[in-house]
C-alpha cells in the first residue's frame, strides 16, 4: 500500500464521519473467562485465546501472559501501526524499524506491601528505531503525528473516565 491508496481507502470513511459524526462512534469490547482452577483469565482476542495470569513478581508461574505486558504490547502494536500509516501518508520512506515499550512499576503497591506505593506503571517509554534517510524535520513531524493519532497512547496519556461494576451472573 502507498500514500495514494491509503488516502483513497480513508477518504470516503472520513467524509462519512464528517457528514454523520455518530457513525464514527464505536464501542470496542474485550471479554475473558475466569479460569476455574488457576489464578488466570482466558481472554478472547478475536484471533486466539490469550491466558493471562499473575506476573512472576507477584507469585505467578510465568506461563501465562502478564496483563502489564499485554498493555505494553497493545501500545507497541498501536504505535507501530499508527507510525506506519502516518509515514505512508507523509511519504516518509522507512526501510525497516522497531517499536519498543517499557514500563516501570513497583510491585509493592500491587501486593499491598506498602500502602502509599501506587498500583500500576509510574513511567512508560516508547522507543522507535527507524532505518530511513528522511530529514530530521520529517521525523519530528512523524513522531508528533504518531503521538497525536495513536489510540492506545492517547488513552493511557489522557486517562479516560472509567466505570467498574459487578453483576451476578444468572
Secondary structure as GFF3:
##gff-version 3
##sequence-region A 1 170
A	DSSP	alpha_helix	3	19	.	.	.	ID=ss1
A	DSSP	three_ten_helix	21	24	.	.	.	ID=ss2
A	DSSP	beta_strand	31	34	.	.	.	ID=ss3
A	DSSP	beta_strand	40	44	.	.	.	ID=ss4
A	DSSP	beta_strand	49	53	.	.	.	ID=ss5
A	DSSP	three_ten_helix	56	58	.	.	.	ID=ss6
A	DSSP	beta_strand	65	66	.	.	.	ID=ss7
A	DSSP	alpha_helix	67	89	.	.	.	ID=ss8
A	DSSP	beta_strand	96	105	.	.	.	ID=ss9
A	DSSP	alpha_helix	107	110	.	.	.	ID=ss10
A	DSSP	beta_strand	121	131	.	.	.	ID=ss11
A	DSSP	alpha_helix	136	149	.	.	.	ID=ss12
A	DSSP	alpha_helix	151	158	.	.	.	ID=ss13
###
